[in-house]
Amino acid sequence: MFSRTLTNIAAGVALAAAGVLGTGVAAYAHECYNPNRSEQGNAGASHSQAWYTLDVAQALTEELPPELAECVLTEYEASGAPASFTIMVNGAVGQDGTIASNNPHAEKAGDGSGIDEIFAAYGEEIIGSYVACGLEF
């Protein structure tokens, strides 16, 4: 039950952030992940209470009707974006609950090193997948 709740929360946050970004409103999406950690490292991190692995296919099938989920997933996979993200769900102390919230270097939010933000790194791929399937933000 806890896992499903986290999945729903993470998917809701991701969809809400995509909606905000899709409207053209400037916003920071603070879904932080480590782009350089190995699959084994992500699996180990997922056993802590601070990190959670969001499986994109699972999140889509839980949040969208089956035909739309399949379409969005097909488009998303074709973009080459990752099939999952191990995101921080229990933020850093002193950082307003997220790792990157006080980072003065917005250009580093999706540069592939250190800690990145999902939408800074893959926002175009995520939004493009929805738009390609006829969904508007």
C-alpha positions in Angstrom: 0.0 0.0 0.0 2.8 2.4 0.9 4.5 1.7 -2.5 1.3 2.4 -4.4 0.8 5.6 -2.5 4.3 6.8 -3.3 3.8 5.8 -7.0 0.6 7.8 -7.1 2.2 10.8 -5.4 5.2 10.8 -7.6 3.1 10.4 -10.8 0.8 13.2 -9.6 3.8 15.5 -9.0 5.3 14.6 -12.4 2.0 15.2 -14.2 1.4 18.4 -12.4 4.9 19.7 -13.2 4.4 18.7 -16.8 1.2 20.6 -16.9 2.9 23.7 -15.4 5.7 23.4 -17.9 3.3 22.8 -20.8 1.5 26.1 -20.2 4.7 28.0 -20.6 4.8 29.2 -17.0 8.4 29.3 -15.7 8.7 26.9 -12.7 11.3 24.7 -11.1 10.4 21.0 -11.0 12.2 19.6 -8.0 12.0 15.9 -8.7 15.7 15.3 -8.0 17.6 12.2 -9.2 21.2 11.2 -9.8 21.8 10.6 -13.5 25.1 8.9 -13.0 24.1 6.3 -10.4 24.1 2.7 -11.7 21.1 0.5 -11.8 22.5 -1.4 -8.8 23.1 1.9 -7.0 19.5 3.0 -7.7 18.2 -0.4 -6.4 20.2 0.1 -3.2 19.0 3.7 -2.8 15.4 2.6 -3.3 15.7 0.5 -0.1 16.1 3.7 1.9 13.2 6.0 2.9 14.9 8.9 1.1 14.7 7.6 -2.5 12.0 6.0 -4.6 12.2 4.4 -8.0 9.4 5.7 -10.3 8.8 3.3 -13.2 7.4 5.4 -16.0 5.4 2.6 -17.6 3.7 1.7 -14.3 3.0 5.4 -13.5 1.4 5.9 -16.9 -0.8 2.8 -16.8 -2.0 3.9 -13.3 -2.8 7.4 -14.3 -4.1 7.2 -17.9 -6.7 5.2 -19.8 -5.0 2.1 -21.4 -4.9 3.4 -25.0 -3.5 6.8 -24.0 -0.9 5.2 -21.6 0.3 2.9 -24.4 0.5 5.8 -26.8 2.4 8.1 -24.4 4.7 5.3 -23.4 5.5 4.4 -27.0 6.4 8.1 -27.8 8.3 8.4 -24.6 10.4 5.3 -25.2 11.1 6.4 -28.7 12.6 9.7 -27.3 15.4 7.7 -25.6 14.5 9.1 -22.1 15.0 6.7 -19.1 12.4 4.0 -18.3 12.7 4.9 -14.6 13.9 7.5 -12.2 15.1 7.0 -8.7 13.9 10.2 -7.2 14.4 11.8 -3.8 11.2 11.7 -1.8 12.6 12.7 1.5 14.4 16.0 1.0 17.7 17.3 2.2 17.8 19.2 5.5 17.9 22.9 5.0 16.9 22.8 1.3 13.2 23.3 1.6 12.6 19.6 1.2 14.6 19.2 -2.1 18.2 18.9 -3.0 18.2 21.5 -5.7 15.8 24.1 -4.4 18.5 26.6 -3.5 20.9 26.0 -6.4 21.8 29.4 -8.0 22.9 27.7 -11.2 19.7 26.8 -13.0 21.7 25.8 -16.1 23.1 22.8 -14.1 19.6 21.4 -13.3 19.7 19.0 -16.2 23.4 18.8 -17.3 23.8 15.1 -16.6 26.2 15.5 -13.6 25.6 15.6 -9.9 21.9 15.8 -8.9 19.5 16.7 -11.7 15.9 17.6 -12.0 13.7 15.3 -14.1 12.0 18.1 -16.0 15.1 20.1 -16.6 16.7 17.1 -18.1 13.7 15.4 -19.9 10.9 17.9 -19.9 10.8 18.1 -23.7 10.6 14.4 -24.1 7.9 14.0 -21.4 5.7 16.8 -22.7 6.4 15.8 -26.4 5.1 12.3 -25.6 1.8 13.6 -24.3 1.4 16.1 -27.1 2.1 13.5 -29.7 -0.8 11.5 -28.3 -3.2 14.4 -28.5 -3.0 15.5 -24.9 -2.7 19.2 -24.3 -1.4 21.0 -21.2 
